[in-house]
């Protein structure tokens, strides 16, 4: 019974627990359902609210689009209205211009009509006047024919003959007038040209002043004592023979105290021989083997001196680059003399003078200086090669790349060819100036006076000579002839004959200019 009660109690407890659990789950489920319904309600309300907002937003966007479309439509309409107004305005202006042009054309048409009428009247007047002129011309022609016939009858010549006579007379008068004008122009130009030339030459000489010392073709070597002469001669003359054979120069050992003379036509060989003798005398050891050694050293020194002299000349002249062989030949001119004048110094002076005169005349200064420096380059080899120094110099310049102008100037500086350029004449003048200045070339006073006397004697020996004068240190002779005995053509013949006599009978450096002057004077007195 207790067991049954216990079981019933247990069953009742289980039933009560199940009912309580059911009630608890039901309550929890109801709460969850309530929360779900509330969440669903919130979701619904939120969806409704968002739908309302989206609807309002779209409505607003639609309204804004409608407003924008309306504004754009209004703007397009306004632009269309403005364009329409502008076109109307332009059409109105065009119509106005057309009206004005039409009025203008009407006025021009009226003016043209009036002008045409005026021209028609003038044409009629011109036709009438032309007829009158023709009638008058016919009358005048008839009168001229009558007058010409009468004049031909009186003058006893036709119209063509009279015209020819007048033309000939006018032509003769014109020729006489032109000849007088030409003579006046030539005399004025000659006077002005000579004056300007003298000024240019004087200025060039003044700016290129230089001292000149005549040089000889022999060299002397001073000996320390007389015993040195015997040592130079050597046993049975072997030393002097070795010296002369090796150097190509002649040693003159005479009674002159403490001096040996070295003589040679080739100036370079003479300089090498002089240096060889000096070195031997200084050293004291003189024998053939030593002579050979010293000769080679002296030769090397002279070659070095030649190169330095050529480089210095090119640098001092300022002509720019020059072929090395021409530079070497210029250096050889340091040991070359012409009538006692050093040829290298003479060439440099001609270079300076020609450049100065070219500058004054506006000629090519560089060409004049270059040709002036090279004009006597042939003298460096004229003792070794056949031909004049002019021809040799031109060949050397052409061979080593000088311009045809330089070659022409070298050929023309002694009138071997006719000068064709201003620079050629300037180099020719500079050469004469350099050689003619006092002291430039060696000449004794006695020989100088004799040369001047001989010049005047030759000139005075010709018939018809009135006076004769030698100028410019004997480089020019001027002869005044008697105008009654010698004609103008005869002066040219006399100048040529006197020049030929001078060439045959005299020896002189450079050139001598012969000028024959004939002057006719007519004097009258007005009372």
For each residue, the residues with C-beta under 8 A, 3 or more apart:
1: 4 5
2: 5 6
3: 6 7
4: 1 7 8
5: 1 2 8 9
6: 2 3 9 10
7: 3 4 10 11
8: 4 5 11 12
9: 5 6 12 13
10: 6 7 13 14
11: 7 8 14 15
12: 8 9 15 16
13: 9 10 16 17
14: 10 11 17 18
15: 11 12 18 19
16: 12 13 19 20
17: 13 14 20 21
18: 14 15 21 22
19: 15 16 22 23
20: 16 17 23 24
21: 17 18 24 25
22: 18 19 25 26
23: 19 20 26 27
24: 20 21 27 28
25: 21 22 28 29
26: 22 23 29 30
27: 23 24 30 31
28: 24 25 31 32
29: 25 26 32 33
30: 26 27 33 34
31: 27 28 34 35
32: 28 29 35 36
33: 29 30 36 37
34: 30 31 37 38
35: 31 32 38 39
36: 32 33 39 40
37: 33 34 40 41
38: 34 35 41 42
39: 35 36 42 43
40: 36 37 43 44
41: 37 38 44 45
42: 38 39 45 46
43: 39 40 46 47
44: 40 41 47 48
45: 41 42 48 49
46: 42 43 49 50
47: 43 44 50 51
48: 44 45 51 52
49: 45 46 52 53
50: 46 47 53 54
51: 47 48 54 55
52: 48 49 55 56
53: 49 50 56 57
54: 50 51 57 58
55: 51 52 58 59
56: 52 53 59 60
57: 53 54 60 61
58: 54 55 61 62
59: 55 56 62 63
60: 56 57 63 64
61: 57 58 64 65
62: 58 59 65 66
63: 59 60 66 67
64: 60 61 67 68
65: 61 62 68 69
66: 62 63 69 70
67: 63 64 70 71
68: 64 65 71 72
69: 65 66 72 73
70: 66 67 73 74
71: 67 68 74 75
72: 68 69 75 76
73: 69 70 76 77
74: 70 71 77 78
75: 71 72 78 79
76: 72 73 79 80
77: 73 74 80 81
78: 74 75 81 82
79: 75 76 82 83
80: 76 77 83 84
81: 77 78 84 85
82: 78 79 85 86
83: 79 80 86 87
84: 80 81 87 88
85: 81 82 88 89
86: 82 83 89 90
87: 83 84 90 91
88: 84 85 91 92
89: 85 86 92 93
90: 86 87 93 94
91: 87 88 94 95
92: 88 89 95 96
93: 89 90 96 97
94: 90 91 97 98
95: 91 92 98 99
96: 92 93 99 100
97: 93 94 100 101
98: 94 95 101 102
99: 95 96 102 103
100: 96 97 103 104
101: 97 98 104 105
102: 98 99 105 106
103: 99 100 106 107
104: 100 101 107 108
105: 101 102 108 109
106: 102 103 109 110
107: 103 104 110 111
108: 104 105 111 112
109: 105 106 112 113
110: 106 107 113 114
111: 107 108 114 115
112: 108 109 115 116
113: 109 110 116 117
114: 110 111 117 118
115: 111 112 118 119
116: 112 113 119 120
117: 113 114 120 121
118: 114 115 121 122
119: 115 116 122 123
120: 116 117 123 124
121: 117 118 124 125
122: 118 119 125 126
123: 119 120 126 127
124: 120 121 127 128
125: 121 122 128 129
126: 122 123 129 130
127: 123 124 130 131
128: 124 125 131 132
129: 125 126 132 133
130: 126 127 133 134
131: 127 128 134 135
132: 128 129 135 136
133: 129 130 136 137
134: 130 131 137 138
135: 131 132 138 139
136: 132 133 139 140
137: 133 134 140 141
138: 134 135 141 142
139: 135 136 142 143
140: 136 137 143 144
141: 137 138 144 145
142: 138 139 145 146
143: 139 140 146 147
144: 140 141 147 148
145: 141 142 148 149
146: 142 143 149 150
147: 143 144 150 151
148: 144 145 151 152 159
149: 145 146 152 153
150: 146 147 153 154
151: 147 148 154 155
152: 148 149 155 156 157 158 159
153: 149 150 156
154: 150 151
155: 151 152 162
156: 152 153
157: 152 161 162 165
158: 152 161 162
159: 148 152 162 163
160: 163 164
161: 157 158 164 165
162: 155 157 158 159 165 166
163: 159 160 166 167
164: 160 161 167 168
165: 157 161 162 168 169
166: 162 163 169 170
167: 163 164 170 171
168: 164 165 171 172
169: 165 166 172 173
170: 166 167 173 174
171: 167 168 174 175
172: 168 169 175 176
173: 169 170 176 177
174: 170 171 177 178
175: 171 172 178 179
176: 172 173 179 180
177: 173 174 180 181
178: 174 175 181 182
179: 175 176 182 183
180: 176 177 183 184
181: 177 178 184 185
182: 178 179 185 186
183: 179 180 186 187
184: 180 181 187 188
185: 181 182 188 189
186: 182 183 189 190
187: 183 184 190 191
188: 184 185 191 192
189: 185 186 192 193
190: 186 187 193 194
191: 187 188 194 195
192: 188 189 195 196
193: 189 190 196 197
194: 190 191 197 198
195: 191 192 198 199
196: 192 193 199 200
197: 193 194 200 201
198: 194 195 201 202
199: 195 196 202 203
200: 196 197 203 204 357 360 361
201: 197 198 204 205 357 429 433
202: 198 199 205 206
203: 199 200 206 207 356 360
204: 200 201 207 208 352 353 356 357 360 430 433
205: 201 202 208 209 353 433 437
206: 202 203 209
207: 203 204 352 356
208: 204 205 349 352 353 356
209: 205 206
210: 345 349
211: 439
212: 341 345 437 439 440
213: 439
214: 340 341 439 441 442
215: 337 340 341 342 442
216: 219 337 340 442
217: 263 265 267 270 337
218: 261 262 263 270
219: 216 261 262 263 270 271 273 274
220: 259 260 261 262
221: 259 260 261 262 274 277 278 281
222: 258 259
223: 226 228 229 258 259 260 281
224: 228 258 281
225: 228 258
226: 223 229 230 257 258
227: 230 231
228: 223 224 225 231 232 281
229: 223 226 232 233 253 260
230: 226 227 233
231: 227 228 234 239 284 286
232: 228 229 239 240 243 251 253 260 277 280 281 286
233: 229 230 237 239 240 253
234: 231 237 238 239 240 241 242 286 287
235: 238 239
236:
237: 233 234 240 241
238: 234 235 241 242 288
239: 231 232 233 234 235 242 243 286 287 288 291
240: 232 233 234 237 243 244 251 253
241: 234 237 238 244 245
242: 234 238 239 245 246 288 291 292
243: 232 239 240 246 247 249 251 273 276 277 291
244: 240 241 247 248 249 250 251
245: 241 242 248
246: 242 243 276 291 292 295
247: 243 244 264 269 272 273 276 295
248: 244 245 264 266 269 273
249: 243 244 262 263 264 269 270 272 273
250: 244 262 263 264
251: 232 240 243 244 260 261 262 263 273 277
252: 260 261 262 263
253: 229 232 233 240 260 261
254: 261
255:
256: 259 261
257: 226
258: 222 223 224 225 226
259: 220 221 222 223 256
260: 220 221 223 229 232 251 252 253 277
261: 218 219 220 221 251 252 253 254 256
262: 218 219 220 221 249 250 251 252 270 273 274 277
263: 217 218 219 249 250 251 252 270
264: 247 248 249 250 267 269 270 273
265: 217 383
266: 248 269 270 383 384
267: 217 264 270 271 332 335 336 337
268: 271 272 302 306 332 335
269: 247 248 249 264 266 272 273
270: 217 218 219 249 262 263 264 266 267 273 274 335
271: 219 267 268 274 275 302 305 335
272: 247 249 268 269 275 276 295 298 299 302
273: 219 243 247 248 249 251 262 264 269 270 276 277 298
274: 219 221 262 270 271 277 278
275: 271 272 278 279 298 301 302
276: 243 246 247 272 273 279 280 291 294 295 298
277: 221 232 243 251 260 262 273 274 280 281
278: 221 274 275 281 282
279: 275 276 282 283 294 297 298
280: 232 276 277 283 284 285 286 290 291 294
281: 221 223 224 228 232 277 278 284
282: 278 279
283: 279 280 286 290 294
284: 231 280 281
285: 280 290
286: 231 232 234 239 280 283 290 291
287: 234 239 290 291
288: 238 239 242 291 292
289: 292 293
290: 280 283 285 286 287 293 294
291: 239 242 243 246 276 280 286 287 288 294 295
292: 242 246 288 289 295 296
293: 289 290 296 297
294: 276 279 280 283 290 291 297 298
295: 246 247 272 276 291 292 298 299
296: 292 293 299 300
297: 279 293 294 300 301
298: 272 273 275 276 279 294 295 301 302
299: 272 295 296 302 303
300: 296 297 303 304
301: 275 297 298 304 305
302: 268 271 272 275 298 299 305 306
303: 299 300 306 307
304: 300 301 307 308
305: 271 301 302 308 309 331 334
306: 268 302 303 309 310 328 331 332 334 335
307: 303 304 310 311 327 328 331
308: 304 305 311 312 331
309: 305 306 312 313 330 331 333 334 344
310: 306 307 313 314 326 327 328 329 330 331 332
311: 307 308 314 315 327 331
312: 308 309 315 316
313: 309 310 316 317 330 331 344 347 348 373
314: 310 311 317 319 322 327 330 373
315: 311 312 318
316: 312 313 348
317: 313 314 348 351 352 369 370 373
318: 315 369
319: 314 322 351 366 369 370 373
320: 366 370
321:
322: 314 319 326 327 330
323: 326 327 400 401 402
324: 327 328
325: 328 329 396 400
326: 310 322 323 329 330 374 377 396 397 400 402
327: 307 310 311 314 322 323 324 330 331
328: 306 307 310 324 325 331 332
329: 310 325 326 332 333 377 380 381 396
330: 309 310 313 314 322 326 327 333 344 347 373 374 377 380
331: 305 306 307 308 309 310 311 313 327 328 334 344
332: 267 268 306 310 328 329 335 336 380
333: 309 329 330 336 342 343 344 347 376 377 379 380
334: 305 306 309 331 342 344
335: 267 268 270 271 306 332
336: 267 332 333 342 343 344 379 380
337: 215 216 217 267 340 341 342 343
338: 341 343 346 376 379 435 441 509
339: 435 441 442 443 509
340: 214 215 216 337 441 442 443
341: 212 214 215 337 338 345 346 435 440 441 442
342: 215 333 334 336 337 345 346
343: 333 336 337 338 346 347 376 379
344: 309 313 330 331 333 334 336 347 348
345: 210 212 341 342 348 349
346: 338 341 342 343 349 350 376 434 435 440
347: 313 330 333 343 344 350 351 372 373 374 375 376 377
348: 313 316 317 344 345 351 352 373
349: 208 210 345 346 352 353 430 434
350: 346 347 353 354 372 373 375 376 427 430 431 434
351: 317 319 347 348 354 355 369 370 372 373 430
352: 204 207 208 317 348 349 355 356 369 372
353: 204 205 208 349 350 356 357 372 429 430 433 434
354: 350 351 357 358 368 369 371 372 423 426 427 429 430
355: 351 352 358 359 365 368 369 372
356: 203 204 207 208 352 353 359 360
357: 200 201 204 353 354 360 361 363 368 426 429 430
358: 354 355 361 362 363 364 365 367 368 369 422 423 426
359: 355 356 362 363 365
360: 200 203 204 356 357
361: 200 357 358 422 426
362: 358 359
363: 357 358 359 367 368 422 423 426
364: 358 367 368 423
365: 355 358 359 368 369
366: 319 320 369 370
367: 358 363 364 370 371 403 405 406 409 423
368: 354 355 357 358 363 364 365 371 372 423 426 427
369: 317 318 319 351 352 354 355 358 365 366 372 373
370: 317 319 320 351 366 367 373 374 402 406
371: 354 367 368 374 375 405 406 409 410 423 424 427
372: 347 350 351 352 353 354 355 368 369 375 427 430 431
373: 313 314 317 319 330 347 348 350 351 369 370
374: 326 330 347 370 371 377 393 397 402 406 410
375: 347 350 371 372 393 409 410 413 427 431
376: 333 338 343 346 347 350 379 389 393
377: 326 329 330 333 347 374 380 393 396 397 410
378: 381 382 387 388 389 390 391 392 393 394 395 396 410
379: 333 336 338 343 376 382 389 393
380: 329 330 332 333 336 377
381: 329 378 384 385 392 396
382: 378 379 385 387 388 389 392
383: 265 266
384: 266 381
385: 381 382 392
386:
387: 378 382 391 392 395
388: 378 382 391 392 416
389: 376 378 379 382 392 393
390: 378 393 394 410 411 413 414 416
391: 378 387 388 394 395 411 416
392: 378 381 382 385 387 388 389 395 396
393: 374 375 376 377 378 379 389 390 396 397 410
394: 378 390 391 397 398 407 410 411
395: 378 387 391 392 398 399
396: 325 326 329 377 378 381 392 393 399 400
397: 326 374 377 393 394 400 402 406 407 410
398: 394 395 402 407
399: 395 396
400: 323 325 326 396 397
401: 323
402: 323 326 370 374 397 398 406 407
403: 367 406 407
404: 407 408
405: 367 371 408 409 421 423
406: 367 370 371 374 397 402 403 409 410
407: 394 397 398 402 403 404 410 411
408: 404 405 411 412 417 420 421 424
409: 367 371 375 405 406 412 413 419 421 423 424 427
410: 371 374 375 377 378 390 393 394 397 406 407 413
411: 390 391 394 407 408 416 417
412: 408 409 415 416 417 418 419 420 424 427 428
413: 375 390 409 410 424 427 428 431
414: 390 428 511
415: 412 418 419 428 511
416: 388 390 391 411 412
417: 408 411 412 420
418: 412 415
419: 409 412 415 424 425 428
420: 408 412 417 424
421: 405 408 409 424 425
422: 358 361 363 425 426
423: 354 358 363 364 367 368 371 405 409 426 427
424: 371 408 409 412 413 419 420 421 427 428
425: 419 421 422 428 429
426: 354 357 358 361 363 368 422 423 429 430
427: 350 354 368 371 372 375 409 412 413 423 424 430 431
428: 412 413 414 415 419 424 425 431 432
429: 201 353 354 357 425 426 432 433
430: 204 349 350 351 353 354 357 372 426 427 433 434
431: 350 372 375 413 427 428 434 435 510
432: 428 429 435 436 475 510 511
433: 201 204 205 353 429 430 436 437
434: 346 349 350 353 430 431 437 440
435: 338 339 341 346 431 432 440 441 509 510
436: 432 433 440 472 473 475 510
437: 205 212 433 434 440
438: 473
439: 211 212 213 214
440: 212 341 346 434 435 436 437
441: 214 338 339 340 341 435 509
442: 214 215 216 339 340 341
443: 339 340 447 448 451 509
444: 447 448
445: 448 449
446: 449 450
447: 443 444 450 451
448: 443 444 445 451 452 473 474
449: 445 446 452 453
450: 446 447 453 454
451: 443 447 448 454 455 474 506 508
452: 448 449 455 456 470 474
453: 449 450 456 457
454: 450 451 457 458 505 506
455: 451 452 458 459 470 474 477 502 506 512
456: 452 453 459 460 468 469 470 477
457: 453 454 460 461
458: 454 455 461 498 501 502 505 506
459: 455 456 462 465 468 477 479 498 514
460: 456 457 465 468
461: 457 458 501
462: 459 465 479 494 497 498
463: 485
464: 481 482 485 486 490 494
465: 459 460 462 468 479 480 481 482
466: 480 481 482
467: 479 480
468: 456 459 460 465 477 478 479 480
469: 456 477 478
470: 452 455 456 474 476 477
471: 475 476 477 478
472: 436 475 476 513
473: 436 438 448
474: 448 451 452 455 470 477 508 512
475: 432 436 471 472 510 511 512 513
476: 470 471 472 512 513 514 515
477: 455 456 459 468 469 470 471 474 498 512 513 514 515
478: 468 469 471 515 517
479: 459 462 465 467 468 494 495 498 514 515 516 517
480: 465 466 467 468 517 518 519
481: 464 465 466 485 486 490 491 494 516 517 518
482: 464 465 466 485 486
483: 486 518 519 520
484:
485: 463 464 481 482
486: 464 481 482 483 490 491 494 516 518
487: 490 491 518
488: 491 492 518
489: 492 493
490: 464 481 486 487 493 494 518
491: 481 486 487 488 494 495 516 517 518
492: 488 489 495 496 516
493: 489 490 496 497
494: 462 464 479 481 486 490 491 497 498 516
495: 479 491 492 498 499 514 515 516
496: 492 493 499 500
497: 462 493 494 500 501
498: 458 459 462 477 479 494 495 501 502 514 516
499: 495 496 502 503 512 514
500: 496 497 503 504
501: 458 461 497 498 504 505
502: 455 458 498 499 505 506 508 512 514
503: 499 500 506
504: 500 501
505: 454 458 501 502
506: 451 454 455 458 502 503 512
507:
508: 451 474 502 512
509: 338 339 435 441 443
510: 431 432 435 436 475
511: 414 415 432 475
512: 455 474 475 476 477 499 502 506 508
513: 472 475 476 477
514: 459 476 477 479 495 498 499 502
515: 476 477 478 479 495
516: 479 481 486 491 492 494 495 498
517: 478 479 480 481 491
518: 480 481 483 486 487 488 490 491
519: 480 483
520: 483
521:
522:
523:
524:
525:
526:
527:
